[in-house]
């Protein structure tokens, strides 16, 4: 069954109170700038050329985002700021749809059209819509119809329904000349994230890193030829309204332009701002990808890492099923200019690829990075080594006092690869007021107050045992 709602008078001037109101649509727009935060909000600055009647009146500012936060709206005339002001604002979002239109006509007369295939003509009937709950119920004459196989015709557009989200302003204006008006507001439903691809060379020492920005617009409007800026960093928003009160902090920013990349980055407050050096159109319900960076032949340091997850130094270790310890593969990349990088990297997912023997790229793992400043190191956990095996066991345990314990540990590493490897072994000793390594078969370094690190060389098809004795104390 097909229902088509036909309106006799569907135009802007038939909207509620629209006979005396001025209107502004995207046709008046002279420019738009969008700053997108990676928290599903965006700051929109919509500039339009408007001719506003002198005196008091109503101006309907249409084609705003459907997910606009009305309390964040800021209006200013750029050409006559002292002569134009908004006295009152209403946000009208009771948009036209089939359900709402029919709800308005419950208890009223409507027209039903149905094409009669047998007679080859269209039949018309006048009916009263008596219900629009879980389908339509009509009264035609003395009979009740549960639905109707035709088209519903309404005589006019009901009041208080609009076609597009609209800001309705009561204004006061003393300038008859055309004015440049800028409207700024926060909207939800627009977000961005960063994704990276790292292609690793044959011997895992170099890689080509490319970054992409993925922008998703579900805010309820299009931004044509927009100046796009992205903010990386966690901006505090007030819950549950998610209103960013300091919404105008970007107004006066100026960014130096370079031809080396599409986005120019700069520090802004405690965040980082990425300014696209060209305009772009962001369509409604669109996902757009824009290149963020390209770095060739960045140096990579591959690390085989064994890191204990348990805190077993104060008890007897009796669970042999836990003796196997994963050997993680970590790719370390310095985010520095010397390493062909050096731009603060937004948080995102890094996916790693490598060519196989036939030259085809194969996926080898992925990891998530946090916002990473320049000169910091990316540590990407790719997966677990297949040909390097680690096992740990407790050789001895002794409780010296009720607050002091001694234990000896053995970490066995076996290498089934065709080349020698070095495995980094991290032993966390957190939770103790004091600790001391009494003996160890290999040198160690103290990483911090509760961590020691060993570098364990293992020859190809060989085995190395790391042993150490530790005393831990509570105070």
C-alpha positions as CSV (number, residue, x, y, z in Angstrom):
1,X,0.0,0.0,0.0
2,X,1.4,3.3,-1.0
3,X,0.6,6.7,0.7
4,X,1.8,9.9,-0.9
5,X,1.0,13.1,1.0
6,X,0.3,15.9,-1.4
7,X,0.2,19.5,-0.1
8,X,-1.7,22.2,-1.9
9,X,0.5,25.0,-0.6
10,X,4.0,24.0,0.2
11,X,6.2,27.1,0.1
12,X,8.3,29.1,2.4
13,X,5.7,31.8,2.6
14,X,3.1,29.4,3.9
15,X,5.1,28.6,7.0
16,X,3.7,29.8,10.3
17,X,3.9,33.6,10.6
18,X,6.1,33.6,7.5
19,X,4.0,36.2,5.7
20,X,5.7,39.0,7.7
21,X,9.0,37.4,8.3
22,X,12.2,37.8,6.3
23,X,14.0,34.6,5.4
24,X,17.6,33.6,4.8
25,X,18.7,30.4,3.1
26,X,22.0,28.9,1.8
27,X,21.6,31.1,-1.3
28,X,22.6,34.1,0.9
29,X,25.7,32.4,2.2
30,X,29.0,34.0,1.4
31,X,31.2,31.7,3.4
32,X,31.3,28.9,6.0
33,X,34.0,27.7,8.3
34,X,33.8,24.5,10.3
35,X,36.1,23.5,13.2
36,X,35.6,19.8,14.1
37,X,36.6,18.3,17.4
38,X,37.1,14.6,17.8
39,X,34.3,14.5,20.4
40,X,31.4,14.5,17.9
41,X,31.0,18.3,18.0
42,X,31.8,21.1,15.6
43,X,32.0,24.9,15.6
44,X,30.2,26.4,12.6
45,X,30.7,30.0,11.4
46,X,28.1,30.8,8.8
47,X,28.5,34.1,7.0
48,X,25.6,35.5,4.9
49,X,24.8,38.8,3.0
50,X,21.4,39.9,4.2
51,X,19.1,42.9,3.5
52,X,17.2,43.4,6.7
53,X,14.2,45.6,7.1
54,X,14.6,48.7,9.3
55,X,12.9,48.5,12.6
56,X,11.7,45.5,14.5
57,X,10.8,42.3,12.7
58,X,11.3,38.6,12.4
59,X,14.2,37.0,10.5
60,X,14.1,33.2,9.8
61,X,17.7,32.0,9.5
62,X,17.3,28.6,7.8
63,X,19.5,25.7,6.7
64,X,21.3,25.4,10.0
65,X,22.5,22.1,11.3
66,X,19.6,19.9,12.6
67,X,21.8,19.0,15.7
68,X,22.6,22.6,16.5
69,X,22.9,23.5,20.2
70,X,20.7,26.7,20.2
71,X,22.2,28.0,23.5
72,X,25.6,28.3,21.8
73,X,24.4,30.6,19.0
74,X,26.2,33.9,18.6
75,X,25.0,36.5,16.0
76,X,26.9,39.6,14.9
77,X,26.7,42.0,12.0
78,X,30.2,42.5,10.6
79,X,29.2,45.7,8.7
80,X,26.9,47.4,11.2
81,X,27.4,45.8,14.7
82,X,26.0,48.8,16.5
83,X,22.8,49.0,14.4
84,X,21.6,45.4,14.4
85,X,20.8,43.3,17.3
86,X,18.8,40.1,18.1
87,X,16.2,40.6,20.9
88,X,14.8,37.1,21.0
89,X,15.6,33.7,19.5
90,X,13.5,30.6,18.9
91,X,14.9,27.4,17.5
92,X,12.2,25.6,15.4
93,X,12.9,22.0,14.8
94,X,9.4,20.5,14.6
95,X,10.2,19.3,11.0
96,X,7.7,18.2,8.5
97,X,7.2,14.4,8.1
98,X,4.4,12.1,7.3
99,X,3.6,11.2,10.9
100,X,3.5,14.8,12.2
101,X,1.4,16.0,9.2
102,X,-1.2,13.4,9.7
103,X,-1.2,13.9,13.5
104,X,-2.2,17.5,12.9
105,X,-5.2,16.4,10.8
106,X,-6.7,13.9,13.2
107,X,-10.4,14.8,13.4
108,X,-10.4,16.8,10.2
109,X,-11.4,16.4,6.6
110,X,-8.9,15.1,4.1
111,X,-9.1,13.9,0.5
112,X,-8.3,10.4,-0.6
113,X,-7.3,9.7,-4.2
114,X,-7.3,6.2,-5.7
115,X,-6.7,5.1,-9.3
116,X,-9.4,2.7,-10.4
117,X,-7.7,0.2,-12.7
118,X,-11.0,-1.3,-13.9
119,X,-12.5,2.0,-15.0
120,X,-9.2,3.6,-15.9
121,X,-9.8,6.8,-13.9
122,X,-9.0,8.3,-10.5
123,X,-11.6,8.1,-7.8
124,X,-11.8,10.8,-5.2
125,X,-13.4,10.5,-1.7
126,X,-13.7,12.9,1.2
127,X,-12.9,11.3,4.5
128,X,-12.3,12.2,8.1
129,X,-9.0,11.0,9.6
130,X,-10.1,9.7,13.0
131,X,-6.8,8.1,14.1
132,X,-3.1,8.1,13.1
133,X,-1.9,5.6,15.7
134,X,-0.2,2.5,14.2
135,X,-1.7,3.3,10.8
136,X,-4.5,5.5,9.6
137,X,-8.2,5.0,10.2
138,X,-10.7,7.0,8.1
139,X,-14.4,7.6,8.3
140,X,-16.1,7.8,4.9
141,X,-19.8,8.4,5.1
142,X,-21.0,6.0,7.8
143,X,-18.2,3.4,7.3
144,X,-14.8,3.0,9.0
145,X,-11.8,2.3,6.8
146,X,-8.6,0.8,8.3
147,X,-6.2,2.4,5.9
148,X,-6.8,3.3,2.2
149,X,-5.1,2.1,-0.9
150,X,-4.4,5.5,-2.3
151,X,-3.0,9.0,-1.8
152,X,-3.8,11.3,1.0
153,X,-4.3,15.0,0.0
154,X,-4.2,17.7,2.7
155,X,-5.7,21.1,2.0
156,X,-2.8,23.1,3.5
157,X,0.3,23.0,5.6
158,X,-0.5,23.0,9.3
159,X,0.9,25.7,11.5
160,X,4.1,25.1,13.6
161,X,5.6,22.7,11.1
162,X,8.6,23.7,9.1
163,X,10.6,22.1,6.3
164,X,14.1,22.8,7.7
165,X,15.6,23.5,11.1
166,X,15.3,27.3,11.5
167,X,16.5,30.0,13.9
168,X,13.7,32.5,14.2
169,X,14.9,35.9,15.5
170,X,13.1,38.9,16.7
171,X,15.5,41.6,15.6
172,X,16.0,45.4,15.8
173,X,17.8,47.0,12.9
174,X,18.6,50.6,12.0
175,X,20.6,50.1,8.8
176,X,18.8,49.6,5.5
177,X,21.9,48.7,3.6
178,X,22.9,45.0,2.9
179,X,24.8,43.6,5.9
180,X,27.4,40.9,6.3
181,X,26.0,38.8,9.2
182,X,28.0,36.0,10.8
183,X,26.3,33.3,12.9
184,X,28.4,30.9,15.0
185,X,27.1,27.9,16.8
186,X,28.1,24.4,18.1
187,X,26.5,21.4,16.5
188,X,26.6,17.7,17.3
189,X,26.8,14.9,14.8
190,X,30.1,15.9,13.2
191,X,33.3,14.1,14.0
192,X,36.7,13.1,12.8
193,X,39.4,10.6,13.4
194,X,42.9,9.8,12.2
195,X,44.0,6.6,10.5
196,X,47.5,5.6,9.6
197,X,49.2,3.1,7.3
198,X,52.8,2.0,7.9
199,X,54.4,-0.1,5.2
200,X,57.4,-1.9,6.6
201,X,60.5,-2.8,4.4
202,X,62.0,-6.2,4.0
203,X,64.3,-6.2,7.1
204,X,61.9,-4.2,9.3
205,X,64.2,-1.2,9.7
206,X,62.4,1.4,7.6
207,X,58.8,2.2,6.8
208,X,56.6,4.6,4.8
209,X,53.9,6.2,7.0
210,X,50.8,7.8,5.6
211,X,48.0,9.5,7.6
212,X,44.4,10.1,6.7
213,X,41.7,12.1,8.3
214,X,38.2,10.5,8.2
215,X,35.5,13.1,8.6
216,X,31.8,12.1,9.2
217,X,29.0,14.6,8.9
218,X,25.6,13.6,10.4
219,X,24.8,17.1,11.8
220,X,21.8,17.6,9.4
221,X,23.1,20.1,6.9
222,X,25.8,20.5,4.2
223,X,28.8,22.8,4.4
224,X,29.7,24.0,0.9
225,X,33.2,25.2,0.1
226,X,34.0,25.2,3.8
227,X,37.2,26.3,5.5
228,X,38.0,23.2,7.5
229,X,39.9,23.0,10.8
230,X,40.4,20.0,13.0
231,X,41.2,20.1,16.7
232,X,43.1,17.2,18.3
233,X,42.9,16.9,22.1
234,X,40.2,16.3,24.7
235,X,38.2,19.5,25.1
236,X,36.2,19.7,28.3
237,X,32.4,19.7,27.6
238,X,29.7,20.1,30.2
239,X,27.6,16.9,30.7
240,X,24.9,16.0,29.9
241,X,24.3,18.9,27.5
242,X,27.7,18.5,25.8
243,X,28.0,22.3,25.4
244,X,31.4,23.7,24.7
245,X,31.1,27.1,26.5
246,X,34.3,28.6,25.2
247,X,33.1,28.3,21.7
248,X,34.7,31.5,20.3
249,X,38.3,30.8,21.2
250,X,39.2,30.1,17.6
251,X,37.9,33.3,16.0
252,X,41.2,35.2,15.8
253,X,43.5,32.4,14.7
254,X,45.9,32.8,11.8
255,X,48.0,30.0,10.4
256,X,51.0,30.2,8.2
257,X,50.5,28.4,4.9
258,X,52.9,25.9,3.4
259,X,52.7,23.9,0.2
260,X,54.3,20.7,1.7
261,X,51.1,19.2,3.0
262,X,47.3,19.7,2.9
263,X,47.0,20.4,6.6
264,X,49.1,23.0,8.5
265,X,49.4,22.2,12.2
266,X,49.8,24.6,15.1
267,X,49.6,24.5,18.8
268,X,46.3,26.1,20.1
269,X,45.8,26.4,23.9
270,X,46.6,22.9,25.1
271,X,45.5,21.2,21.9
272,X,46.7,21.0,18.3
273,X,44.9,22.6,15.4
274,X,45.1,21.2,11.8
275,X,44.0,23.7,9.1
276,X,43.2,22.4,5.7
277,X,44.8,24.8,3.2
278,X,42.0,24.7,0.7
279,X,38.2,24.7,0.8
280,X,36.2,21.5,0.8
281,X,32.5,20.6,0.7
282,X,31.2,18.5,3.5
283,X,27.9,16.9,2.4
284,X,25.2,15.8,4.8
285,X,25.5,12.1,5.8
286,X,28.9,11.9,4.1
287,X,32.1,10.3,5.2
288,X,35.1,12.1,3.7
289,X,38.8,11.2,3.8
290,X,41.6,13.7,3.4
291,X,45.3,13.1,3.3
292,X,47.0,14.2,6.5
293,X,50.7,13.4,6.0
294,X,53.2,11.3,4.0
295,X,56.6,10.3,5.4
296,X,59.0,8.1,3.5
297,X,61.7,5.8,4.9
298,X,61.1,6.5,8.6
299,X,63.5,4.5,10.8
300,X,61.8,1.6,12.7
301,X,63.2,-0.2,15.7
302,X,61.6,-3.7,16.0
303,X,61.5,-5.0,19.6
304,X,60.7,-8.4,20.9
305,X,59.2,-7.8,24.3
306,X,58.4,-10.0,27.3
307,X,56.6,-8.3,30.1
308,X,55.4,-9.9,33.2
309,X,51.8,-9.2,34.1
310,X,51.7,-10.9,37.6
311,X,52.9,-9.7,41.0
312,X,54.3,-13.0,42.3
313,X,57.3,-11.9,44.3
314,X,55.7,-12.2,47.7
315,X,54.2,-15.7,47.3
316,X,55.0,-19.2,46.2
317,X,54.3,-19.6,42.4
318,X,52.6,-23.0,41.9
319,X,50.6,-22.6,38.7
320,X,52.7,-24.2,35.9
321,X,49.9,-23.5,33.3
322,X,51.0,-19.8,33.6
323,X,54.6,-20.5,32.7
324,X,54.2,-19.6,29.0
325,X,54.6,-15.9,28.5
326,X,53.8,-14.2,25.2
327,X,56.6,-12.5,23.2
328,X,55.1,-9.3,21.9
329,X,56.3,-7.7,18.7
330,X,56.6,-3.9,19.1
331,X,57.5,-1.5,16.3
332,X,59.1,1.8,17.7
333,X,59.0,4.9,15.5
334,X,60.5,8.2,16.6
335,X,58.2,11.1,15.7
336,X,61.0,13.5,14.8
337,X,62.0,15.7,11.9
338,X,65.3,13.7,11.7
339,X,63.1,10.6,11.1
340,X,61.0,12.4,8.3
341,X,58.1,13.0,10.7
342,X,58.0,15.6,13.5
343,X,54.3,16.7,13.2
344,X,52.1,16.2,16.3
345,X,50.1,13.1,15.4
346,X,46.4,13.0,16.4
347,X,45.2,9.8,18.1
348,X,44.1,7.1,15.8
349,X,44.7,3.5,14.5
350,X,48.0,2.6,12.8
351,X,47.7,-0.4,10.5
352,X,51.0,-2.1,9.4
353,X,51.7,-3.9,6.1
354,X,54.6,-5.7,4.6
355,X,55.4,-7.3,1.3
356,X,55.5,-11.0,1.1
357,X,57.9,-13.0,-1.1
358,X,55.8,-12.4,-4.2
359,X,55.7,-8.6,-3.6
360,X,52.1,-8.4,-2.4
361,X,51.3,-6.3,0.7
362,X,50.1,-8.3,3.6
363,X,48.5,-7.0,6.8
364,X,50.7,-7.7,9.8
365,X,48.9,-6.0,12.7
366,X,47.5,-2.7,14.0
367,X,47.6,-0.7,17.2
368,X,46.0,2.5,18.6
369,X,48.1,5.6,19.3
370,X,47.2,8.4,21.6
371,X,47.8,12.1,20.7
372,X,51.6,12.0,20.1
373,X,53.7,15.2,20.3
374,X,56.7,15.6,18.1
375,X,60.0,14.0,19.3
376,X,58.0,11.3,21.2
377,X,58.1,7.7,20.2
378,X,55.3,5.6,18.8
379,X,55.2,2.2,20.3
380,X,53.1,-0.1,18.2
381,X,52.2,-3.6,19.4
382,X,51.8,-5.5,16.2
383,X,51.2,-9.0,17.5
384,X,53.0,-11.9,19.1
385,X,56.2,-13.6,17.8
386,X,55.7,-17.1,16.4
387,X,59.3,-18.4,16.4
388,X,60.4,-17.0,19.8
389,X,59.1,-18.7,22.9
390,X,59.3,-17.5,26.5
391,X,58.7,-19.5,29.7
392,X,59.2,-18.4,33.3
393,X,59.4,-20.4,36.5
394,X,60.0,-19.7,40.2
395,X,63.3,-21.5,41.2
396,X,63.0,-20.7,44.9
397,X,61.0,-18.8,47.4
398,X,61.6,-17.7,51.0
399,X,59.7,-15.6,53.5
400,X,62.4,-13.8,55.5
401,X,60.0,-11.9,57.8
402,X,56.3,-11.2,57.8
403,X,57.1,-8.2,55.5
404,X,60.1,-9.4,53.6
405,X,60.3,-12.0,50.8
406,X,63.1,-13.5,48.6
407,X,62.5,-15.4,45.4
408,X,64.6,-16.6,42.4
409,X,63.2,-16.6,38.9
410,X,64.2,-18.1,35.6
411,X,63.0,-16.8,32.2
412,X,63.9,-19.2,29.4
413,X,63.9,-17.8,25.8
414,X,64.1,-20.1,22.8
415,X,64.7,-18.7,19.3
416,X,63.6,-20.8,16.3
417,X,64.3,-18.1,13.7
418,X,67.1,-18.1,11.2
419,X,68.8,-15.1,12.7
420,X,70.0,-14.0,16.2
421,X,67.5,-11.9,18.2
422,X,67.6,-9.8,21.4
423,X,64.5,-10.0,23.6
424,X,63.6,-7.2,26.1
425,X,62.4,-8.6,29.4
426,X,60.4,-6.2,31.6
427,X,59.8,-7.2,35.2
428,X,57.5,-4.8,37.1
429,X,58.0,-4.7,40.9
430,X,55.3,-2.2,41.7
431,X,53.5,-2.4,45.0
432,X,56.5,-2.7,47.3
433,X,58.0,-0.1,49.6
434,X,61.5,-1.4,48.8
435,X,63.1,-4.0,46.5
436,X,66.6,-5.2,45.6
437,X,68.0,-7.4,42.8
438,X,70.4,-9.7,44.8
439,X,71.9,-11.6,41.8
440,X,71.3,-11.8,38.1
441,X,72.8,-13.7,35.2
442,X,72.6,-10.7,32.9
443,X,73.0,-6.9,33.5
444,X,69.8,-5.0,34.2
445,X,68.7,-1.4,34.2
446,X,66.3,0.3,36.5
447,X,63.6,1.9,34.3
448,X,61.8,3.6,37.2
449,X,61.0,3.1,40.9
450,X,59.2,-0.2,40.2
451,X,60.5,-1.6,37.0
452,X,63.7,-3.4,35.8
453,X,64.6,-4.2,32.2
454,X,66.9,-6.9,30.8
455,X,68.2,-7.2,27.3
456,X,68.6,-11.0,26.5
457,X,70.5,-12.1,23.4
458,X,69.3,-15.4,21.9
459,X,71.2,-17.0,19.0
460,X,69.4,-18.6,16.1
461,X,68.0,-22.0,17.0
462,X,69.4,-21.4,20.5
463,X,68.2,-20.9,24.0
464,X,69.1,-18.4,26.7
465,X,68.2,-18.6,30.4
466,X,67.8,-15.4,32.4
467,X,68.0,-15.9,36.1
468,X,67.7,-13.3,38.9
469,X,67.1,-13.3,42.6
470,X,65.0,-10.4,44.2
471,X,64.1,-9.3,47.7
472,X,60.9,-7.4,48.2
473,X,59.8,-5.6,51.4
474,X,56.7,-3.9,52.8
475,X,56.9,-1.1,55.3
